[in-house]
């Protein structure tokens, strides 16, 4: 019997962690421990964040419901497909550079599948819901409080009447020029993206606080499209980065942050440029 090698950049075993990545990147990264090849494990960890996790869904729905309500389903689906496509392109790039060689042949022995009991299903649902509520009322709430404090006070801890004079505006203003070519140079947008590093869901709550309900009058459809693409591809949350650090080390964790931010900047820039060329404002 001859062994057939595949031209795919990663093994078929990587599909399971990537599918988990559509739920949350943290367990997806942990699921790569089952991969027998260190090459495949590292590549899978680096590719998993390109799968759009459920925490990004509120960002998509926030913008499509405001700017593209008639195409909401199509746009959200396109974002998921875009994440998969970018992940595949990056996988082929990694295969030619960082992870040269062929993937381990895929042989999978299927276990006996049984219908789960109602008790197990309810227990699993409760554990997942409890974990989400814990995150929602800790990380997200904490991020909202911090953002409010930074927006309310200046560097001398005086209450400001204009948010542009706040500590938050000063910090976000330092990185705003980087996002200006993307049409995202507003300090409030930059602040929202920073808060997304703590938890992706907080991007929406931060924008609602900073824009004070005036999102439709201050943003454009092109800005919304660019923002969604950047949110799709830029660095995963701090919990996911911590998981990458635990599995691969600090250098790879930093690499994930820098690599994904760079890819997100390029992709969002292309969307912004194409939008300008075809006359979308």
N, C-alpha and C positions, 0 to 999 in steps of 0.2 A: 504493500500500500504506500503510495506516495503522499507526502504532506503538501498541501496547497497553501501558499502564502497569499496574503491579501494586500492590495495596494492602499487599503485604508490607513489613515495616520494613527489610529488607535484601535485597541481590541474591542470586540463586541461586549466584553464585560463592562466597559466604560459606560454603556448605555444606561445601566441601572442607576449609578450615581447621578448621571445627567438628568434622568427623569425625576429623581428626587429633588434635583436642583430647581425644578419648576415650583416646588413647594417652598423649600428653604435651602440656602446654600450650606448652612452649618451641618445638618445631617448628611447632606450630599458629600461634603468633604470627608466626613467620618466614614461614609460608606466605601470610600476608595481603599480602606484597609484590607478589603477582601481581594484586591487585585494582586496576583502573584508576581507581576513584573514591576520593579521600581520605576522603570521608564514610563510604563503605562500609568502607574499611580500618580506620578508627578504631573504628567501631561493632563490627565483627567482632572486633577485638582485645579490646574491653571485654566482649564476650559469650562469647568462647571459654573463659575460666576457669570458666564455669558448667557446662561439659561435664565430667563426672566422669572424671578421668584414672586410669590404672591404679595410680598410687601411692596412691590412696585406697581401693582394693579391699581391702588388708590390714586397714584400719580396720573396714570393713563386716564382713568375714569374722570378725574377732576378736570383735565383739559378737554377731553373729547366731549364731555357733557356740556361744556361751555362754548367751545368753538366749532366742534364737528358732531353735533348730536345726530345728524342724519347718517353719518358714516361710522358711528361708534364701534360697532362690531367688527367692521372691516379694518379699521385702523388698529384696534387692539390686537387682532389676529396678525396683522402685518408686522407689528412690533415683536411679537413672539417669534415669527418666522425670521425677522431680521436678526434677532439674537442668535438663533440657531445657525443662520448663514454666516454671520461674522465668526462664530465659534468654529465652524468648519474651515473657513479660510485661515484663521489663526492656527488651527491644528496642522494644516498642510505647511504653514510657515515654520512652525515648531519642528515638524518632521525633517525639514531641510536644514535647520540650524541647531536648536538646543537639544533635540531628541532624535538624532539620526538613528536609522535602523528600522527593522520591521517589528510590528506588534506581535505579541504572543498569540498563536492560533487559539481560536475560541472554541472550547469544548465545555458544554454545560450539562450537568446532570440534574434533571428536574425532580424535585421532591414530590411526595404525594400531597395533592391539594385537597383540603377539606373545607366545608362551609363553616365559617367562624360562628361561634355562639353569640347570642344577643348580648350577653353579659360582657364578653370580650370587646365587642364593638362599642358598647356604651362606655366602657372603661377607657378605651383608646380615645374616643371622642372627648371625654372629660379631661384626660391628660393633655391633649392638644389644645383644647379650649382654655384650660387653666394656664398653660404655658403662654398662650397668646395674651390673656388678660394680665398675666404677670409682667410681660414685656410692655403692654400698653400702658399700664399704670405705674411703671417704673422708668424705663428708658425714655419713652415718648413723652410722658408727663414731665420728667426731669428736663428733657431738652426744651420743651415748651416754656417752662419756668425760667430756664437759663436765657433763652432767647428774649423773653419778656424783660428780664432784668437788664440785659445788655442793651436793649432797645430803649429802655426808660431812663437810664443814667448815662452821664458822660464820664470821661476819664477821672474827673474829680468827684464822682459820685453825686453830682447835682442832677436833679430831675430836669429833663430836657422837654421843651415844648415841640421841637421838631426832631423826628427820628434821624434825620440826616446828621445831627450833631451828637448822636449817641456813640457809645463804645462799639456797638455792632456795626454801625456804618463805617467807622474807622478801620475795623478789621477787614470787613468785606471789601472796602475800597482798595485795599492792597492787592487783591487778586482780581478785581473787576476788569483791569485792562487785558488780562489773559482771555476773558470771555467776551470782550467787546467785538472781536471779529465774528463771533457766532451770533451776535445780536442779543447776547445775554449779559451785557455789561452793567445792568442795573444791580446796585449793591444788595437789594432785597432778594433778587434771584440767586446771587452768589451765596448769600446767607442761608437760603433754603437748601442749596446743594451741600453746604457745609454741614447743616443739621442732618442731612440725609446720610452722612457717614456714621452717625450714631444709630439711626434707624430710618429706613427708607420711607416709612409711613409719615415721619415727621416733616417731610418736605412740604406736604399739603398743609398741615397745620401751621407751619412757619409762614408759608406764603399768605394764608388767610389772615394771620396776625399782622404781618408787615404791610400787606396791601389794603387792609381794612375794608375788605369787600369790594374793592375797585379793580379787580383783576381784569374784567372785560374792557374797561376803559383805558387801562395802562398797558395791556399786552395785546399782541396781534396773533392771528392764526399761524403766521410763520414762526413767531417766537414760541408759540405753544408746541408746534411740531418739532422745532429744534430742541426744546426743553425735554420733550418725551424721549427723543432719540438719545440725548446725552444721559438722561436718567436711566435709560435701559442699559447702557454700556459702561458707565463710569464705576469707580471702585465700589465693591460691595460694602455692607455695613461693618462696623467694628467687630461684631461677634463673628462674622465670617472670616475677617482678616485674622482674628485671634485663633480660629480653627486652622487656618492655613499655617500660621506660625507654629502651632502645636504639632502639625503633621510634617512640615518641611523645614521650619526654621525661620528666623527673622529676615534673612536676606530675600528668601522667596516671597515672604509676606509683603515686603517693601516693593519687590518686583511686580506683584499683582496690582498693588495700588497705582504705581507709576504707569505700568503697561495699560491697564484698563482706562485710566484717565486720558492717556494719550490717544488710544483708539477711539474713545468717546468724543474727544475734541475733534479729531479728524472726521469722524462720521457725522457729527452734528454740524461741522463746518460745511461738509458737502451738501447736507440737507438745506442749510441756510443759503448757500450759493445757488443751488438748483432752484430754490424758491424765488430768489431774486431774479434769476434769468427768465423764469416763466411768468413773472409778474405777480407773484403772491406777496402780499404785504401783511 
